[in-house]
Amino acid sequence: MNVIAKRILREFYGTHANARGPMEDWFKICVGAEWTTFAEVKSLIASVDQVGDRLVFNIGGNKFRIVCGIS
């Protein structure tokens, strides 16, 4: 997975301190991951849902969400 805007994550958890740990954990899992199916993503991150052509990751016990486009 290519995360193209880590700056946006940093800006968000700069104002929501309790999001930093969970978002950094998500980033470490996702950066460099080479998933080819939704099942592969789900096997590593159980809190992900597929909504149309997007993946919705529930972060920090569903307190935050990261929505990703799929290409």
N, C-alpha and C positions, 0 to 999 in steps of 0.2 A: 504494500500500500504506500502510495506517495502522499504524504501530508504536505500540502503546499502552503499552508498558512499557520505555522506554529505561533507566529506573532499574535494572531487573533486569540489563540488559547491563552497566551501570556497576558494579553490585555484583559481578558475576561477574569482569569484568576488573580490578577492584580487588584481587582475590586471585589472579588469573591474568594477570600483566602481559603475557605473550606473546600473549594473546588480544585486547588492546586494539586494535592496528592493524587486524587482519583484521575485527574486529567493527565498528569505526568505518567501515571501507570498505564492509562489507555494509550498514550503516545508510544511508550516503550514497546507495548505489544504490537501496535499497528505499523510503526515505521519499519519498513523493510519486509513486512509480511507479504507473501505472494499467494493470496487466496484466489481460487478459480471458481469456487461455488459458495453459495450462501451457507451451505452445511459446514464448510470448512471454517468460516467465520464463526458460526454458532458454536462449533466445537471448542473454540478458544474463549469466546466471549458470549456467555449464555444470555446476557441481557440485551442482545441486539435483535432488532426486528427489521423486516424488509417491508417497505411501504412504496409500492410502485418501483421506480428505478433508484430509490434511495435506501441507505442503511441508517437506522436510527439507533444509536448507542445510548443506553441509559447509564449515566455516570454517577458515582457516589450514592448508590442506593436509590436511584431514580430521582435524585434532587436536581440533576442537570442532564442535558441531552446534547449529543453531537450528531448532527445530520450530515451524512456524506453522500456525494454523488458517485455513481458507478460509471466507469468508462471501460 
